[in-house]
Amino acid sequence: MALTEMVMAEIIRNLKEQEGLGAEVYGKN
């Protein structure tokens, strides 16, 4: 498995866990 795929999977997992809060934070930055 490529490193980028692992990173993407982890990011997606984090976004799903913190739906609203994550979107708000990333939107501001």
N, C-alpha and C positions, 0 to 999 in steps of 0.2 A: 504494500500500500504506500502510495506516495505521501511525502511529508505534507504537501499542500492539502491532500484529501483529509488527512488526520486533523489538520488545523481547521479546515472548513467544517468538518463534522463537529468539532468541539465548539466552534463559534455558534453553529446552528443550535446545538444542545443548550448552550448558555442563553441564547435568545428565546428559546422555547420556555426555559425555566423562568426568565424574568421578562416575559412579554412586554407589558406596559412600561415598566421602569427602564428596561434596556433600550427600548425604542426612544424613550424620552431623552435618555442620556446621549445616545448616539446621534439623535437629531440635533441636539444643541451643539455638540462638538463638530 
